[in-house]
Amino acid sequence: LVDGSVVPARGQIRDVNAPALMASACDAGAEPTLYGIAPDDEDRICELVRRAARECDVVVTSGGASAGDYDYVTALVQREGEVLFDRISMRPGKAVTFGMLDGTPFFGLSGNPAGAFIGFELFVRPAIRKMLGHSELFRPVQTARVTHDVKKRQARRFYNRARVERDAQTGELEVTQAPTQNSAMLVDLHRGNCLLVMPDGEGGAQAGDEVSVLRYDLPEGTVL
């Protein structure tokens, strides 16, 4: 993982999560501090996380919360503080950890860009707004008719990137999901305006079915 300003060499990828999460934090009303890219070194990660917990009101990391050989985040929080939940039955963003470090809330988000963004929207943003004293904590949710069949072969909840628009003739809200749901891509979040929520359980939806959509383009408290 290298800074976004660096031309990546073979085996490297640019860090797109940091600027995306920094922008999301600002939009939520926070004043973020970036601590940089941590190497795959448990001691160094621990040092950075503990420093952030001392200096900030909430700590957010991206990556290192899954089950790989160098995913130290969950074990670190368990050792240094308290893990309150680890992993959520959702896609994308399953690898999410929440705990407390010396009284500071800690969120460990997925390393996948789409998973990190959605994890921030679902968990971190409401927490920041709660800490800021807002009463409206969650993005608005609408009902729309899906324009196509949506397949779902897993029982966990899906948050598919999509776009909802009002049909010019019928006036009904219609939602169309992005053609690809690759967790490594942010472009569909940019082109879309909502998350098509497929609830727990196997199955899916057929064209014309009513589904729930979470509007990440609208502020909390929007009257729809």
C-alpha positions in Angstrom: 0.0 0.0 0.0 1.5 3.4 -1.0 0.3 7.0 -0.8 -2.0 8.1 -3.6 0.6 10.5 -4.9 3.1 7.7 -5.6 3.2 5.7 -8.8 2.8 2.1 -7.6 5.4 -0.5 -8.5 4.7 -4.1 -9.1 2.9 -5.6 -6.1 1.8 -2.1 -4.8 -1.6 -0.4 -4.8 -2.5 3.2 -4.1 -4.2 4.1 -0.9 -7.7 5.4 -1.9 -9.3 4.7 1.5 -7.6 7.4 3.5 -8.8 10.4 1.4 -12.2 8.8 1.0 -12.6 8.3 4.8 -11.1 11.7 5.6 -13.7 13.3 3.3 -16.5 11.2 4.9 -15.3 12.2 8.4 -15.4 15.9 7.4 -18.9 15.5 6.0 -20.0 13.9 9.2 -18.8 17.0 11.1 -15.5 15.7 12.5 -12.0 17.2 12.3 -10.0 14.2 11.1 -6.2 13.6 11.7 -4.4 11.3 9.4 -1.7 9.1 11.0 -0.5 7.6 7.7 0.0 4.1 6.4 1.1 1.6 9.0 3.5 -1.2 8.0 2.7 -4.9 8.5 4.4 -4.7 11.9 2.3 -5.4 15.0 4.3 -3.2 17.3 4.2 -0.2 14.9 0.4 -0.6 14.4 -0.1 -0.8 18.2 2.0 2.4 18.6 0.0 4.3 16.1 -3.4 3.2 17.3 -2.6 3.9 21.0 -1.3 7.4 20.0 -4.4 8.1 18.1 -6.6 6.9 21.0 -4.8 9.4 23.3 -5.1 12.3 20.9 -8.5 11.8 19.3 -12.1 11.3 20.3 -12.6 8.3 18.0 -10.2 6.1 16.1 -10.9 4.7 12.7 -8.6 2.3 10.8 -9.0 0.6 7.4 -7.5 -2.8 6.7 -6.0 -5.4 9.1 -9.3 -6.4 10.6 -9.8 -9.6 8.6 -8.2 -13.0 9.1 -5.0 -12.7 7.1 -1.4 -13.4 8.4 -0.9 -9.6 8.9 -4.3 -8.6 10.2 -3.4 -7.6 13.7 -6.1 -5.0 14.5 -8.8 -7.1 16.2 -6.2 -9.0 18.4 -4.6 -5.6 19.2 -7.8 -4.1 20.4 -8.7 -7.2 22.4 -5.3 -7.1 24.1 -5.1 -3.4 24.7 -8.8 -2.7 25.4 -12.1 -4.3 24.8 -13.7 -5.7 21.6 -17.5 -5.2 21.6 -18.2 -6.8 18.3 -16.1 -8.3 15.5 -17.4 -9.1 12.0 -20.9 -8.4 10.8 -23.0 -10.6 8.6 -23.1 -8.1 5.7 -21.5 -7.6 2.3 -19.4 -5.7 1.6 -17.6 -4.7 4.8 -17.9 -7.9 6.8 -14.5 -7.4 8.4 -15.4 -4.6 10.9 -14.3 -4.4 14.5 -15.7 -2.1 17.2 -14.2 -1.7 20.7 -12.8 0.7 23.3 -9.2 1.7 23.8 -8.6 3.6 27.1 -12.2 5.0 26.9 -11.9 5.9 23.2 -14.2 4.3 20.6 -12.4 2.3 18.0 -13.6 1.3 14.6 -11.6 -1.1 12.4 -13.1 -1.1 8.9 -12.5 -3.3 5.9 -9.5 -2.7 3.7 -11.7 -3.0 0.6 -12.7 0.5 -0.6 -16.4 -0.1 -0.9 -16.5 -2.0 2.3 -14.6 0.8 4.1 -17.1 3.4 2.8 -20.2 1.4 3.7 -18.8 0.5 7.1 -18.2 4.2 7.8 -21.7 5.1 6.7 -23.4 2.4 8.7 -21.3 2.6 11.9 -18.9 5.5 12.2 -21.0 8.3 10.8 -23.9 7.7 13.2 -21.4 7.5 16.1 -19.8 10.8 15.2 -23.2 12.5 14.9 -24.2 11.1 18.3 -21.0 12.4 19.9 -21.7 15.8 18.3 -25.1 15.9 19.9 -27.3 15.4 16.9 -30.7 13.7 17.3 -30.9 12.5 13.7 -28.3 9.8 13.4 -29.0 7.8 10.2 -29.3 8.5 6.5 -32.9 8.4 5.1 -34.2 5.1 3.8 -36.8 4.9 0.9 -38.8 2.3 -0.8 -38.3 1.9 -4.5 -39.1 -0.6 -7.3 -36.1 -2.4 -8.6 -35.8 -2.3 -12.4 -34.2 -5.8 -12.8 -33.8 -9.1 -11.0 -31.3 -9.1 -8.2 -29.6 -12.4 -7.3 -28.5 -13.2 -3.8 -26.9 -16.6 -2.9 -25.8 -15.8 0.6 -27.7 -15.4 3.8 -26.0 -12.2 5.0 -27.3 -8.7 4.3 -26.2 -7.1 1.1 -25.6 -3.4 0.5 -25.4 -3.1 -3.3 -24.3 0.1 -4.9 -27.1 1.6 -6.9 -28.9 4.6 -8.2 -32.5 5.6 -7.5 -34.4 8.0 -9.7 -38.1 9.0 -10.2 -39.7 7.7 -13.3 -40.8 10.6 -15.5 -44.1 9.0 -16.5 -45.3 7.1 -13.4 -43.6 9.3 -10.8 -42.5 6.1 -9.0 -39.0 5.7 -7.5 -37.0 3.1 -9.4 -33.6 1.7 -8.4 -31.0 0.2 -10.6 -27.9 -1.4 -9.1 -24.5 -0.9 -10.6 -23.5 -3.6 -13.1 -20.5 -4.8 -11.0 -20.4 -5.0 -7.2 -16.6 -5.3 -6.9 -15.6 -4.2 -3.4 -12.3 -2.8 -4.7 -14.0 -0.2 -6.8 -15.2 3.3 -5.7 -16.5 4.5 -9.0 -20.0 3.0 -8.6 -20.4 4.8 -5.3 -19.5 8.0 -7.1 -22.0 7.3 -9.9 -24.7 6.1 -7.6 -26.7 7.7 -4.9 -27.9 4.9 -2.7 -27.3 1.4 -1.3 -29.9 -1.2 -2.4 -30.5 -3.2 0.8 -31.1 -6.9 0.4 -32.1 -8.3 3.8 -30.8 -11.3 5.6 -31.6 -14.7 4.1 -31.1 -16.3 0.8 -33.0 -15.3 -2.3 -33.1 -11.9 -4.0 -35.6 -9.7 -5.7 -37.4 -9.7 -9.1 -37.9 -6.8 -11.4 -40.8 -4.7 -10.1 -40.4 -5.7 -6.4 -40.3 -3.1 -3.8 -36.9 -2.8 -2.0 -35.3 -0.5 0.6 -32.6 1.9 -0.5 -30.3 3.9 1.8 -29.7 7.4 0.5 -26.1 8.3 1.2 -26.5 11.4 -1.0 -29.0 13.0 1.5 -28.4 14.3 5.0 -29.9 12.8 8.1 -33.4 14.0 8.9 -34.4 14.6 5.2 -38.2 14.4 4.8 -38.9 12.2 1.8 
